[in-house]
Amino acid sequence: DIMAQQSKLSINKKNVDQWKTDVQKSVLYYNEWFLKYAPSTYIKSRQEAIAKVETIFQETDCLNTLSVNMLKEVPDAITILRMATTPPLARDRLVGLAHIPRDFIKKLEEGTLPSNLSESQANLILGKIIAIVNKILDKDIMPWLEKKATPDEIDRLLAKQIIGDRVCGSLADPLIRNEQERRQLSGIKKFLIKRGYRFVESKDIKDFKSMEEHTFTFHLNVPVKNASQQIKMPIDVVVKRKNLSKKKLPLLIECKSAGDFTNTNKRRKEEATKIEQLKNTYGNEVEFILYLCGYFDTGYLGYEAAEGIDWVWEHRIEDLLKAGV
């Protein structure tokens, strides 16, 4: 029937031309939410970090012209530069790549140069740092670096926010992660109830395959085959759509919200493993999609699309309709 056909339609994975725009919208959507809900101390740190990135951008023509003199004048710019690379460089990684003393980086971060080194020695070490940073600056978030051009305002704004977020990343609070999940589930619940769906507690569902039509639940354990054993796979949202074949499995939705591109790309294989286990257990008809908000770049999207996984953006929740909801 029509609804069954609709549920098989592609949602966003084939709209490649739309990916970059959606990534930008998603980052801005996430950042607007974050500034509203994040702890005040984190907000202050983030604002200071973004202001620092702006200062460094002004000093270096948006990182087009890094120099030893700049680092001598603003030693603590090293933190910004480490977070402007791909992947962002941990202190020890930079020390290893540049073959320099660990204490040297520590002193830079404190805003000074080591007093026990001659000017020529310091210049040599600073030159090594600049060479490493220049080699691995993140051109995905700063595309203007390829041609040493002046960035447009939206690219400059996004780069500042992303680098600032990385600087503050270590301050991320579990409360923020919990609030992300609460926000996403709340949005989905509101959308589904408006469309006539009924919420059912997961503890009241014995078998997800036999859920009632037009119902949904959160945090349901779905049994899957993993090698020779059966395990329980936690699924964030399970929706039994209306007017589909009785044999049609419920729609499985994984909620993902992220404040940094690096972590999402590190974890992208997790979804591929999930869909593989689901298909091994329930066949190719199983439908597993992602609900995304925040920092999911085109590399991440391409990987998921290649694995056959589709997604809905939180900033355009109505795309759930394309999944037959």
C-alpha positions as CSV (number, residue, x, y, z in Angstrom):
1,D,0.0,0.0,0.0
2,I,1.0,3.7,-0.2
3,M,2.1,3.9,3.4
4,A,4.3,0.8,3.0
5,Q,5.9,2.3,0.0
6,Q,6.4,5.7,1.7
7,S,8.2,4.0,4.6
8,K,10.8,2.8,2.1
9,L,11.5,6.2,0.6
10,S,14.9,7.8,1.2
11,I,14.8,10.5,3.9
12,N,18.1,12.4,3.7
13,K,20.9,10.0,2.8
14,K,20.5,10.5,-1.0
15,N,20.2,14.3,-0.8
16,V,23.9,14.8,-1.0
17,D,23.6,18.4,-2.3
18,Q,21.7,19.3,0.9
19,W,24.2,17.8,3.3
20,K,26.5,20.8,3.9
21,T,23.6,23.2,4.4
22,D,22.0,20.8,6.9
23,V,25.3,20.4,8.8
24,Q,25.6,24.2,9.2
25,K,22.0,24.4,10.3
26,S,22.4,21.6,12.7
27,V,25.6,23.1,14.3
28,L,23.9,26.5,14.7
29,Y,20.7,24.8,16.1
30,Y,22.8,22.9,18.6
31,N,24.8,26.0,19.6
32,E,21.6,28.0,20.2
33,W,20.3,25.3,22.4
34,F,23.6,24.9,24.2
35,L,23.9,28.6,25.1
36,K,20.4,28.4,26.5
37,Y,20.9,25.4,28.7
38,A,24.6,25.0,29.5
39,P,25.9,25.9,33.0
40,S,26.8,29.5,33.3
41,T,30.4,28.7,34.1
42,Y,30.7,26.7,30.9
43,I,29.0,29.5,28.9
44,K,31.5,32.0,30.2
45,S,34.5,29.8,29.4
46,R,33.1,29.1,25.9
47,Q,32.6,32.8,25.2
48,E,36.1,33.5,26.4
49,A,37.4,30.8,24.1
50,I,35.6,32.0,21.1
51,A,36.8,35.6,21.8
52,K,40.3,34.2,22.0
53,V,39.9,32.4,18.7
54,E,38.7,35.7,17.2
55,T,41.8,37.4,18.5
56,I,44.1,34.8,17.0
57,F,42.1,35.0,13.7
58,Q,42.8,38.7,13.6
59,E,46.5,38.2,14.4
60,T,47.0,35.5,11.7
61,D,44.6,36.5,8.9
62,C,42.3,33.6,10.0
63,L,45.2,31.2,10.4
64,N,46.5,31.9,6.9
65,T,49.7,33.3,8.2
66,L,51.0,31.6,11.3
67,S,54.4,32.7,12.5
68,V,57.0,32.3,15.2
69,N,56.6,35.9,16.1
70,M,52.9,35.6,16.7
71,L,53.5,32.7,19.2
72,K,56.2,34.7,20.9
73,E,53.8,37.6,21.3
74,V,50.8,35.5,22.3
75,P,52.2,32.2,23.7
76,D,48.9,30.9,25.0
77,A,47.6,30.9,21.5
78,I,49.0,27.4,21.4
79,T,45.8,26.0,23.0
80,I,43.7,27.5,20.1
81,L,46.2,26.2,17.5
82,R,46.0,22.7,19.0
83,M,42.2,22.7,18.7
84,A,42.3,24.0,15.2
85,T,43.9,20.9,13.8
86,T,42.4,17.6,12.6
87,P,42.3,15.7,14.8
88,P,42.7,18.2,17.6
89,L,46.2,17.7,19.1
90,A,46.6,16.6,22.6
91,R,49.7,18.2,24.3
92,D,51.6,15.0,24.4
93,R,50.8,14.3,20.7
94,L,52.2,17.7,19.7
95,V,55.3,17.1,21.8
96,G,55.9,13.7,20.1
97,L,55.3,15.0,16.6
98,A,57.5,18.1,16.9
99,H,60.1,16.4,19.1
100,I,60.1,19.1,21.7
101,P,60.3,19.3,25.5
102,R,56.9,18.8,27.2
103,D,57.5,21.7,29.6
104,F,57.8,24.0,26.6
105,I,54.1,23.5,25.7
106,K,53.1,23.9,29.4
107,K,54.9,27.2,29.6
108,L,53.3,28.4,26.4
109,E,49.8,27.6,27.8
110,E,50.7,29.6,30.9
111,G,51.4,32.6,28.6
112,T,55.2,32.7,28.8
113,L,58.3,31.3,27.1
114,P,60.8,29.1,29.0
115,S,63.5,31.3,30.6
116,N,66.2,28.7,30.3
117,L,66.4,28.8,26.5
118,S,68.2,31.2,24.3
119,E,66.2,33.2,21.7
120,S,67.5,31.0,18.9
121,Q,66.6,27.8,20.7
122,A,63.1,29.1,21.5
123,N,62.7,30.2,17.8
124,L,63.7,26.7,16.6
125,I,61.1,25.0,18.8
126,L,58.4,27.5,17.9
127,G,59.2,26.9,14.3
128,K,58.7,23.1,14.7
129,I,55.3,23.7,16.4
130,I,54.2,26.1,13.6
131,A,55.3,23.5,10.9
132,I,53.3,20.7,12.6
133,V,50.2,22.9,13.1
134,N,50.3,24.2,9.5
135,K,50.5,20.7,8.2
136,I,47.3,19.5,9.9
137,L,45.1,22.5,10.3
138,D,41.4,21.4,9.9
139,K,40.5,22.5,6.4
140,D,37.0,20.9,6.8
141,I,36.0,23.6,9.2
142,M,38.3,26.3,7.6
143,P,37.9,25.7,3.9
144,W,39.5,29.0,3.0
145,L,42.9,27.8,4.0
146,E,43.3,25.8,0.8
147,K,43.6,29.0,-1.2
148,K,44.7,31.3,1.6
149,A,41.6,33.3,1.0
150,T,39.4,35.4,3.3
151,P,36.5,33.4,4.7
152,D,32.9,34.4,4.3
153,E,31.1,35.4,7.5
154,I,29.3,32.1,8.0
155,D,32.4,29.9,7.6
156,R,34.3,32.2,10.0
157,L,31.5,32.1,12.5
158,L,31.2,28.3,12.4
159,A,35.0,27.8,12.7
160,K,35.2,30.1,15.7
161,Q,32.4,28.3,17.4
162,I,33.8,24.8,16.6
163,I,37.3,25.6,17.8
164,G,35.9,27.4,20.9
165,D,33.8,24.3,21.7
166,R,36.9,22.1,21.4
167,V,38.8,24.3,23.8
168,C,35.9,23.9,26.3
169,G,35.3,20.2,25.6
170,S,37.0,19.0,28.7
171,L,34.5,20.9,30.8
172,A,31.5,19.1,29.3
173,D,29.1,18.1,32.1
174,P,27.1,14.8,32.2
175,L,24.1,17.1,32.9
176,I,24.5,18.5,29.4
177,R,24.4,15.0,27.9
178,N,21.3,14.1,29.9
179,E,19.6,17.4,28.9
180,Q,20.4,16.6,25.2
181,E,18.6,13.3,25.5
182,R,15.7,14.7,27.3
183,R,15.3,17.4,24.7
184,Q,15.4,15.0,21.8
185,L,13.0,12.5,23.3
186,S,10.6,15.3,24.3
187,G,10.6,16.7,20.8
188,I,9.9,13.3,19.2
189,K,7.1,12.6,21.8
190,K,5.4,15.9,21.1
191,F,5.6,15.3,17.3
192,L,4.2,11.7,17.6
193,I,1.4,12.5,20.0
194,K,0.3,15.4,17.8
195,R,0.0,12.8,15.0
196,G,-2.3,10.6,17.2
197,Y,0.3,8.2,18.5
198,R,0.1,6.8,22.1
199,F,3.1,6.4,24.4
200,V,3.6,3.0,26.0
201,E,6.1,2.4,28.8
202,S,8.9,0.0,27.6
203,K,8.4,-2.2,30.7
204,D,4.9,-3.0,29.4
205,I,6.2,-4.3,26.0
206,K,7.0,-8.0,25.9
207,D,8.0,-8.2,22.3
208,F,8.6,-5.1,20.1
209,K,7.5,-7.0,17.0
210,S,3.9,-7.2,18.3
211,M,3.5,-3.6,19.5
212,E,0.1,-2.1,18.8
213,E,-0.3,0.1,15.8
214,H,0.1,3.8,16.4
215,T,2.1,3.4,19.6
216,F,5.7,4.3,20.5
217,T,8.1,3.8,23.4
218,F,11.5,4.9,24.7
219,H,14.6,2.9,25.8
220,L,13.5,-0.5,24.7
221,N,15.9,-3.5,24.7
222,V,15.6,-5.3,21.4
223,P,17.1,-8.8,21.2
224,V,19.8,-9.3,18.5
225,K,22.2,-12.0,17.5
226,N,25.8,-11.3,18.2
227,A,28.1,-14.0,17.0
228,S,26.7,-17.2,18.6
229,Q,24.8,-15.5,21.4
230,Q,21.8,-13.2,21.8
231,I,22.2,-9.8,23.4
232,K,19.9,-6.9,24.2
233,M,20.4,-3.8,22.1
234,P,19.0,-0.6,23.7
235,I,17.0,1.4,21.2
236,D,16.1,5.0,22.1
237,V,12.8,5.2,20.2
238,V,10.6,2.4,18.8
239,V,7.6,3.4,16.7
240,K,4.8,1.1,15.5
241,R,3.5,2.9,12.5
242,K,-0.2,2.9,11.4
243,N,-1.6,1.3,8.3
244,L,1.5,-0.7,7.5
245,S,1.5,-4.4,6.9
246,K,1.0,-6.4,10.2
247,K,4.4,-8.0,9.5
248,K,6.1,-4.7,9.1
249,L,8.6,-4.2,12.0
250,P,8.4,-1.0,14.1
251,L,10.7,1.8,13.2
252,L,13.9,2.0,15.3
253,I,15.4,5.4,16.0
254,E,18.8,6.2,17.6
255,C,19.0,9.7,19.1
256,K,22.4,11.4,18.7
257,S,23.4,14.8,19.8
258,A,27.0,16.0,19.7
259,G,29.0,19.2,20.4
260,D,32.1,18.2,18.5
261,F,32.9,16.7,15.0
262,T,35.8,14.6,16.3
263,N,33.8,12.4,18.7
264,T,31.0,11.7,16.1
265,N,33.5,10.5,13.6
266,K,35.2,8.3,16.2
267,R,31.9,6.7,17.1
268,R,30.4,6.3,13.6
269,K,31.2,2.6,13.4
270,E,28.8,1.9,16.4
271,E,25.8,2.5,14.2
272,A,27.2,0.3,11.4
273,T,27.6,-2.5,14.0
274,K,24.0,-2.0,15.2
275,I,22.4,-2.1,11.8
276,E,24.5,-5.2,10.9
277,Q,23.3,-7.0,14.0
278,L,19.7,-6.0,13.4
279,K,19.8,-7.2,9.8
280,N,21.4,-10.5,10.8
281,T,18.5,-11.0,13.3
282,Y,15.5,-9.5,11.5
283,G,16.5,-9.4,7.8
284,N,16.9,-6.5,5.4
285,E,13.4,-5.2,6.1
286,V,14.4,-3.8,9.5
287,E,14.4,0.0,9.5
288,F,16.9,1.8,11.7
289,I,17.4,5.5,11.4
290,L,19.3,8.2,13.3
291,Y,17.9,11.4,14.8
292,L,20.7,13.9,14.7
293,C,21.5,17.3,16.2
294,G,24.8,19.1,16.3
295,Y,28.2,18.3,14.9
296,F,27.7,15.6,12.3
297,D,29.8,16.5,9.2
298,T,29.6,15.3,5.6
299,G,32.2,12.6,6.3
300,Y,30.1,11.1,9.0
301,L,27.0,11.3,6.8
302,G,28.7,9.7,3.9
303,Y,29.9,6.8,6.1
304,E,26.4,6.2,7.5
305,A,24.8,6.5,4.0
306,A,27.3,3.9,2.7
307,E,26.2,1.6,5.5
308,G,22.6,2.0,4.4
309,I,21.6,4.1,7.4
310,D,19.3,7.1,6.9
311,W,18.7,10.0,9.3
312,V,16.3,12.8,10.3
313,W,17.7,16.1,11.5
314,E,16.3,17.6,14.8
315,H,16.0,21.0,13.1
316,R,13.6,19.4,10.6
317,I,11.7,16.8,12.6
318,E,8.9,16.6,10.0
319,D,11.2,14.4,7.9
320,L,10.0,11.6,10.1
321,L,6.9,11.6,7.8
322,K,9.2,10.3,5.1
323,A,9.8,7.2,7.2
324,G,6.1,6.5,7.2
325,V,5.4,7.9,10.7
